[in-house]
Structures are given as C-alpha cells and as structure tokens.
Amino acid sequence: METVRNVAPGLTCVADLIYRRTRSWNCGYLRFLFGNELGEEIGKIQIVKQGDEDFLIWKNSRAGTFSVHPRLSMMLWRVCANVLPTGDIFSPTVSNNCCFCGSPRESPIHLFARCSFASALWFGSPFPVRIDSIQDDNIAGLLVNLCNGVEEELRCKMLCCFAILFDTIWNTRNRIAHERNVSWSVDQARREIHNRFSEFSAALVSASSDPGVASAPAVCIPISTDMLRLASEGSTFCSSPGAGYHPTPPGPRYWR
C-alpha cells in the first residue's frame, strides 16, 4: 500500500478508483496502481449500484452491533489504551504513589489489577476473578485472557462488569485525590459495582424484549355451560408464563 501511496499521493479512498457517474471501476487506473494481475482481480469486485450509507459493524456479534453501553465501552478503551492520567505519566517530582496501597508508582496495570484494593474488588465482583493469577503486563491482555473462548452474550456481560469495576476504581481514586475527608472502603466500592451491574442487567433484559410485539387481545369464545364462567388474563414474568382466573356473575355465555 505504501508503494501505491508513492505513485498516487492524492489517493484517499476507494471512491477515487471508481467512475462516479457510472459507478464502475477505473480498470486502467487499477492496473497502473496495483499491476495487471491484481488490478484485474480488484476490477472483478462487484459494486453495489443502489448503495445505502456505510455503517460500522462489530464482527464478533451476530447482530453486528457492539452491545456494551457506550459509556462503559469508552471506559474500557481509556483503560486499555493507557490514556487515563495516572501518576506514572507525571514528572518524578510529583508524588505518584498509589492512593490505595501506597505503592511508589501508580500505573494503569497497578491501579486496576495489581493493587490490593483492585484485587479485592475483582474477587468480590459479579464475575469473581483472582486477578493476581492472570499474568500480563497490560489491561488489554488481561481482558483478552479473561474473555477468550467465552460465549458472546456472557462475554458482553463480563466486559460491562469489568468496565463498571474500572469506573468505580477510577472515581474512587479521583475523590481521594481531589476531595477532603473522603470515606472509602472495599465493601462500599463492591456494593456500588454490584448495584450498577444489577441496574445494567435489568436494562439489558428490558432492551432485549421486543417492544413492537403487542400483547394478545382478549378472546371471546361461546361455551355451552350454565354452571360457571371464568374471566382469565394471561401474562409472563421472568420469561415464565402465567394466568389468572376469576369467576364472573351469571350473564351472557361467553368466556372472556
């Protein structure tokens, strides 16, 4: 690709290789840039004539969407990319000790995985993990090891749980660093993680149900009995079906 850029530095996107009016490949330009053989192969790729706007897909999901909440996915990215302002990026003249355990160097891998405070939260999280037993020198590697081979739906829940854990650690750390007389404890942080994960799980279940499916209307069926008539109502709770029945006074012979 670098060779192509040297030949055509103004080439910025695939559309530059296509005739805009006819939406067909510029085969001569393809052969010039990529050589006869590769240019011919590229020219055989079909171009959609009635194309919609491009959109991103998540290849690891059957639905094509990344199902982790945007705020949590942003937290995962910030931790994995080492872009949070942890103490190790500041000048040595500035104190960068870990505010939880007093370690002389606060780094992402220490703050979110190796610190005793973080280790306790990992072990007490909704997905308990002995994080000290997983050896890696960065958070991204730890998450890959934890989620490797896990089924898609469970992997999504795990990533959300870990993002909540990271967010809780980071928020607690910032309160200690910037506020006075801050009270914090492992139990307090652990409860916050469990509560937030429970809220997320409930929201996920609610979102997974199809809001477009209307409930079944009441059905009136004539019955031939003078003894008893029942009013019934069907419903579901936690994916389990149920029904309620109530005897009605004498009247028209309909079961509603």
C-alpha positions as a Markdown table, in Angstrom:
| # | Residue | x | y | z |
|---|---|---|---|---|
| 1 | Met | 0.0 | 0.0 | 0.0 |
| 2 | Glu | 2.9 | 2.4 | 0.7 |
| 3 | Thr | 4.1 | 1.8 | -2.9 |
| 4 | Val | 0.7 | 2.9 | -4.2 |
| 5 | Arg | 0.8 | 6.0 | -2.0 |
| 6 | Asn | 4.1 | 6.9 | -3.5 |
| 7 | Val | 2.7 | 6.6 | -7.0 |
| 8 | Ala | -0.6 | 8.3 | -6.2 |
| 9 | Pro | -0.3 | 10.5 | -3.1 |
| 10 | Gly | -3.7 | 12.1 | -3.7 |
| 11 | Leu | -5.4 | 8.7 | -3.4 |
| 12 | Thr | -7.5 | 8.9 | -0.2 |
| 13 | Cys | -10.4 | 6.4 | -0.5 |
| 14 | Val | -11.8 | 3.6 | -2.7 |
| 15 | Ala | -14.1 | 6.0 | -4.4 |
| 16 | Asp | -11.1 | 7.6 | -6.1 |
| 17 | Leu | -10.7 | 4.3 | -8.0 |
| 18 | Ile | -14.3 | 4.4 | -9.4 |
| 19 | Tyr | -16.0 | 6.4 | -12.1 |
| 20 | Arg | -18.5 | 8.5 | -10.1 |
| 21 | Arg | -21.1 | 8.8 | -12.9 |
| 22 | Thr | -21.3 | 5.1 | -13.9 |
| 23 | Arg | -20.2 | 3.7 | -10.5 |
| 24 | Ser | -17.8 | 1.3 | -12.2 |
| 25 | Trp | -14.1 | 0.6 | -11.7 |
| 26 | Asn | -11.5 | 2.6 | -13.4 |
| 27 | Cys | -9.7 | -0.6 | -14.6 |
| 28 | Gly | -6.9 | 1.2 | -16.3 |
| 29 | Tyr | -6.1 | 3.1 | -13.2 |
| 30 | Leu | -6.3 | -0.1 | -11.1 |
| 31 | Arg | -3.7 | -1.8 | -13.4 |
| 32 | Phe | -1.5 | 1.2 | -13.2 |
| 33 | Leu | -1.5 | 1.3 | -9.4 |
| 34 | Phe | -1.6 | -2.4 | -8.5 |
| 35 | Gly | -0.2 | -4.2 | -11.6 |
| 36 | Asn | -2.0 | -6.1 | -14.3 |
| 37 | Glu | -2.9 | -9.2 | -12.3 |
| 38 | Leu | -4.0 | -7.6 | -9.0 |
| 39 | Gly | -5.7 | -4.7 | -10.9 |
| 40 | Glu | -7.8 | -7.2 | -12.9 |
| 41 | Glu | -8.8 | -9.0 | -9.7 |
| 42 | Ile | -9.9 | -5.8 | -7.9 |
| 43 | Gly | -11.8 | -4.8 | -11.0 |
| 44 | Lys | -13.9 | -8.0 | -10.7 |
| 45 | Ile | -15.3 | -7.0 | -7.4 |
| 46 | Gln | -19.0 | -6.1 | -7.8 |
| 47 | Ile | -20.0 | -2.6 | -6.9 |
| 48 | Val | -23.4 | -2.1 | -5.3 |
| 49 | Lys | -25.4 | 0.3 | -7.6 |
| 50 | Gln | -28.1 | 1.3 | -5.1 |
| 51 | Gly | -25.8 | 1.7 | -2.1 |
| 52 | Asp | -27.0 | 2.9 | 1.3 |
| 53 | Glu | -24.9 | 4.9 | 3.6 |
| 54 | Asp | -21.9 | 3.0 | 5.1 |
| 55 | Phe | -22.2 | 1.9 | 8.7 |
| 56 | Leu | -19.9 | 0.1 | 11.1 |
| 57 | Ile | -20.4 | -3.4 | 12.2 |
| 58 | Trp | -19.0 | -5.4 | 15.1 |
| 59 | Lys | -17.7 | -8.7 | 13.6 |
| 60 | Asn | -17.8 | -10.6 | 16.9 |
| 61 | Ser | -21.5 | -10.1 | 17.3 |
| 62 | Arg | -24.2 | -12.0 | 15.3 |
| 63 | Ala | -26.3 | -8.8 | 15.3 |
| 64 | Gly | -23.3 | -6.7 | 14.1 |
| 65 | Thr | -23.5 | -4.3 | 17.0 |
| 66 | Phe | -21.3 | -3.7 | 20.0 |
| 67 | Ser | -23.7 | -4.3 | 22.8 |
| 68 | Val | -21.6 | -2.8 | 25.6 |
| 69 | His | -23.1 | 0.6 | 26.7 |
| 70 | Pro | -21.2 | 3.5 | 25.1 |
| 71 | Arg | -20.1 | 5.0 | 28.4 |
| 72 | Leu | -18.8 | 1.6 | 29.6 |
| 73 | Ser | -17.1 | 0.9 | 26.2 |
| 74 | Met | -15.4 | 4.3 | 26.4 |
| 75 | Met | -14.1 | 3.4 | 29.9 |
| 76 | Leu | -12.8 | 0.1 | 28.6 |
| 77 | Trp | -11.0 | 1.9 | 25.8 |
| 78 | Arg | -9.5 | 4.5 | 28.0 |
| 79 | Val | -8.1 | 1.9 | 30.4 |
| 80 | Cys | -6.8 | -0.4 | 27.7 |
| 81 | Ala | -5.2 | 2.4 | 25.7 |
| 82 | Asn | -3.5 | 3.8 | 28.8 |
| 83 | Val | -4.9 | 7.3 | 28.2 |
| 84 | Leu | -6.1 | 8.0 | 31.8 |
| 85 | Pro | -3.9 | 10.5 | 33.7 |
| 86 | Thr | -2.4 | 8.0 | 36.2 |
| 87 | Gly | 0.6 | 9.0 | 38.3 |
| 88 | Asp | 3.2 | 7.3 | 36.2 |
| 89 | Ile | 2.8 | 9.9 | 33.3 |
| 90 | Phe | 3.7 | 12.9 | 35.5 |
| 91 | Ser | 7.1 | 14.3 | 36.4 |
| 92 | Pro | 9.1 | 12.3 | 39.1 |
| 93 | Thr | 9.0 | 15.4 | 41.2 |
| 94 | Val | 5.2 | 15.0 | 41.6 |
| 95 | Ser | 4.1 | 12.3 | 44.1 |
| 96 | Asn | 2.6 | 9.5 | 42.1 |
| 97 | Asn | 2.1 | 6.9 | 44.9 |
| 98 | Cys | -1.0 | 4.7 | 44.7 |
| 99 | Cys | -3.7 | 6.3 | 46.9 |
| 100 | Phe | -5.0 | 2.9 | 48.0 |
| 101 | Cys | -1.9 | 0.9 | 48.9 |
| 102 | Gly | 0.9 | 3.5 | 48.9 |
| 103 | Ser | 2.8 | 1.8 | 46.1 |
| 104 | Pro | 5.5 | 4.2 | 44.8 |
| 105 | Arg | 4.3 | 4.0 | 41.2 |
| 106 | Glu | 0.7 | 4.4 | 40.1 |
| 107 | Ser | 0.3 | 2.8 | 36.7 |
| 108 | Pro | -2.8 | 1.5 | 34.9 |
| 109 | Ile | -1.9 | -2.1 | 35.4 |
| 110 | His | -1.2 | -1.5 | 39.1 |
| 111 | Leu | -4.2 | 0.7 | 39.8 |
| 112 | Phe | -6.8 | -1.5 | 38.0 |
| 113 | Ala | -5.3 | -5.0 | 38.6 |
| 114 | Arg | -2.3 | -5.3 | 40.9 |
| 115 | Cys | -3.3 | -3.0 | 43.8 |
| 116 | Ser | -4.7 | -4.8 | 46.8 |
| 117 | Phe | -7.8 | -2.7 | 46.6 |
| 118 | Ala | -8.4 | -3.6 | 43.0 |
| 119 | Ser | -7.6 | -7.3 | 43.6 |
| 120 | Ala | -10.3 | -7.4 | 46.4 |
| 121 | Leu | -12.9 | -5.8 | 44.0 |
| 122 | Trp | -12.1 | -8.3 | 41.2 |
| 123 | Phe | -12.6 | -11.2 | 43.6 |
| 124 | Gly | -15.8 | -9.7 | 45.0 |
| 125 | Ser | -17.3 | -8.7 | 41.7 |
| 126 | Pro | -20.3 | -10.3 | 40.0 |
| 127 | Phe | -17.8 | -12.3 | 38.0 |
| 128 | Pro | -15.2 | -13.3 | 40.7 |
| 129 | Val | -11.7 | -13.4 | 39.4 |
| 130 | Arg | -8.4 | -14.0 | 41.2 |
| 131 | Ile | -6.7 | -11.3 | 39.1 |
| 132 | Asp | -3.3 | -11.9 | 40.6 |
| 133 | Ser | -3.3 | -15.4 | 39.0 |
| 134 | Ile | -3.5 | -13.9 | 35.5 |
| 135 | Gln | -0.1 | -12.8 | 34.3 |
| 136 | Asp | 0.0 | -9.9 | 31.8 |
| 137 | Asp | 1.7 | -6.5 | 31.7 |
| 138 | Asn | -1.3 | -4.6 | 30.4 |
| 139 | Ile | -5.1 | -4.4 | 30.9 |
| 140 | Ala | -5.9 | -5.2 | 27.3 |
| 141 | Gly | -4.0 | -8.5 | 27.6 |
| 142 | Leu | -5.8 | -9.3 | 30.9 |
| 143 | Leu | -9.2 | -8.8 | 29.3 |
| 144 | Val | -8.3 | -10.9 | 26.3 |
| 145 | Asn | -7.3 | -13.8 | 28.6 |
| 146 | Leu | -10.4 | -13.5 | 30.7 |
| 147 | Cys | -12.8 | -13.4 | 27.7 |
| 148 | Asn | -11.1 | -15.8 | 25.4 |
| 149 | Gly | -13.4 | -18.6 | 24.3 |
| 150 | Val | -16.4 | -17.1 | 26.3 |
| 151 | Glu | -19.8 | -17.2 | 24.6 |
| 152 | Glu | -20.9 | -13.9 | 23.1 |
| 153 | Glu | -23.7 | -12.9 | 25.5 |
| 154 | Leu | -21.7 | -13.8 | 28.6 |
| 155 | Arg | -18.7 | -12.0 | 27.2 |
| 156 | Cys | -20.8 | -8.8 | 26.8 |
| 157 | Lys | -21.9 | -9.1 | 30.5 |
| 158 | Met | -18.3 | -9.7 | 31.6 |
| 159 | Leu | -16.9 | -6.7 | 29.8 |
| 160 | Cys | -19.7 | -4.5 | 31.2 |
| 161 | Cys | -18.9 | -5.8 | 34.7 |
| 162 | Phe | -15.2 | -5.1 | 34.3 |
| 163 | Ala | -15.9 | -1.6 | 32.8 |
| 164 | Ile | -18.0 | -0.8 | 35.9 |
| 165 | Leu | -15.2 | -2.1 | 38.1 |
| 166 | Phe | -12.7 | 0.2 | 36.3 |
| 167 | Asp | -15.0 | 3.1 | 36.5 |
| 168 | Thr | -15.6 | 2.6 | 40.3 |
| 169 | Ile | -11.9 | 2.4 | 41.0 |
| 170 | Trp | -11.2 | 5.5 | 38.9 |
| 171 | Asn | -13.9 | 7.5 | 40.5 |
| 172 | Thr | -12.9 | 6.5 | 44.0 |
| 173 | Arg | -9.3 | 7.3 | 43.2 |
| 174 | Asn | -10.3 | 10.8 | 42.0 |
| 175 | Arg | -12.4 | 11.5 | 45.0 |
| 176 | Ile | -9.4 | 10.6 | 47.3 |
| 177 | Ala | -7.1 | 12.8 | 45.2 |
| 178 | His | -9.3 | 15.9 | 44.9 |
| 179 | Glu | -11.6 | 15.9 | 47.9 |
| 180 | Arg | -11.0 | 16.2 | 51.6 |
| 181 | Asn | -12.1 | 13.7 | 54.3 |
| 182 | Val | -13.3 | 11.1 | 51.7 |
| 183 | Ser | -14.6 | 7.9 | 53.2 |
| 184 | Trp | -13.9 | 4.8 | 51.1 |
| 185 | Ser | -13.7 | 1.1 | 51.7 |
| 186 | Val | -13.6 | -2.2 | 49.7 |
| 187 | Asp | -17.2 | -3.0 | 50.8 |
| 188 | Gln | -18.5 | 0.3 | 49.7 |
| 189 | Ala | -16.9 | 0.0 | 46.3 |
| 190 | Arg | -18.0 | -3.6 | 46.0 |
| 191 | Arg | -21.6 | -2.7 | 46.7 |
| 192 | Glu | -21.5 | 0.1 | 44.1 |
| 193 | Ile | -20.2 | -2.3 | 41.5 |
| 194 | His | -22.9 | -4.9 | 42.3 |
| 195 | Asn | -25.7 | -2.3 | 42.3 |
| 196 | Arg | -24.6 | -0.7 | 39.0 |
| 197 | Phe | -24.2 | -4.1 | 37.4 |
| 198 | Ser | -27.7 | -5.2 | 38.6 |
| 199 | Glu | -29.1 | -2.0 | 37.0 |
| 200 | Phe | -27.3 | -2.7 | 33.8 |
| 201 | Ser | -28.5 | -6.3 | 33.7 |
| 202 | Ala | -32.1 | -5.2 | 34.2 |
| 203 | Ala | -31.8 | -2.6 | 31.5 |
| 204 | Leu | -30.3 | -5.3 | 29.2 |
| 205 | Val | -33.2 | -7.6 | 29.8 |
| 206 | Ser | -35.7 | -4.8 | 29.1 |
| 207 | Ala | -34.0 | -3.8 | 25.9 |
| 208 | Ser | -33.8 | -7.4 | 24.6 |
| 209 | Ser | -37.5 | -7.7 | 24.7 |
| 210 | Asp | -39.2 | -6.6 | 21.5 |
| 211 | Pro | -41.4 | -3.5 | 22.2 |
| 212 | Gly | -43.1 | -3.9 | 18.9 |
| 213 | Val | -44.8 | -7.1 | 19.8 |
| 214 | Ala | -48.2 | -6.3 | 21.1 |
| 215 | Ser | -49.9 | -8.4 | 23.8 |
| 216 | Ala | -52.6 | -10.8 | 22.6 |
| 217 | Pro | -56.1 | -9.3 | 22.6 |
| 218 | Ala | -58.9 | -10.8 | 24.7 |
| 219 | Val | -60.6 | -13.6 | 23.0 |
| 220 | Cys | -64.4 | -14.3 | 23.4 |
| 221 | Ile | -65.4 | -17.9 | 22.8 |
| 222 | Pro | -69.0 | -19.1 | 23.2 |
| 223 | Ile | -69.2 | -22.0 | 25.7 |
| 224 | Ser | -72.1 | -24.3 | 26.5 |
| 225 | Thr | -72.4 | -24.4 | 30.2 |
| 226 | Asp | -74.8 | -22.9 | 32.8 |
| 227 | Met | -72.6 | -23.8 | 35.7 |
| 228 | Leu | -69.7 | -21.4 | 35.8 |
| 229 | Arg | -68.0 | -18.7 | 33.7 |
| 230 | Leu | -64.3 | -17.7 | 34.2 |
| 231 | Ala | -62.6 | -14.4 | 33.4 |
| 232 | Ser | -58.9 | -15.1 | 32.6 |
| 233 | Glu | -55.8 | -13.0 | 32.0 |
| 234 | Gly | -52.5 | -14.3 | 30.7 |
| 235 | Ser | -49.1 | -12.7 | 31.3 |
| 236 | Thr | -45.4 | -13.5 | 31.6 |
| 237 | Phe | -42.9 | -12.8 | 34.4 |
| 238 | Cys | -39.2 | -13.5 | 34.1 |
| 239 | Ser | -39.9 | -15.4 | 30.9 |
| 240 | Ser | -42.3 | -17.7 | 32.7 |
| 241 | Pro | -46.0 | -17.8 | 31.5 |
| 242 | Gly | -48.8 | -17.4 | 34.0 |
| 243 | Ala | -52.6 | -16.8 | 34.1 |
| 244 | Gly | -55.2 | -15.5 | 36.5 |
| 245 | Tyr | -58.8 | -16.7 | 36.7 |
| 246 | His | -61.9 | -15.2 | 38.3 |
| 247 | Pro | -65.5 | -16.4 | 38.4 |
| 248 | Thr | -68.0 | -13.9 | 36.9 |
| 249 | Pro | -71.6 | -13.4 | 37.8 |
| 250 | Pro | -74.3 | -15.1 | 35.6 |
| 251 | Gly | -74.9 | -13.4 | 32.3 |
| 252 | Pro | -74.2 | -14.0 | 28.6 |
| 253 | Arg | -72.5 | -17.3 | 28.0 |
| 254 | Tyr | -69.0 | -16.0 | 27.0 |
| 255 | Trp | -65.7 | -16.9 | 28.3 |
| 256 | Arg | -63.6 | -13.7 | 28.1 |
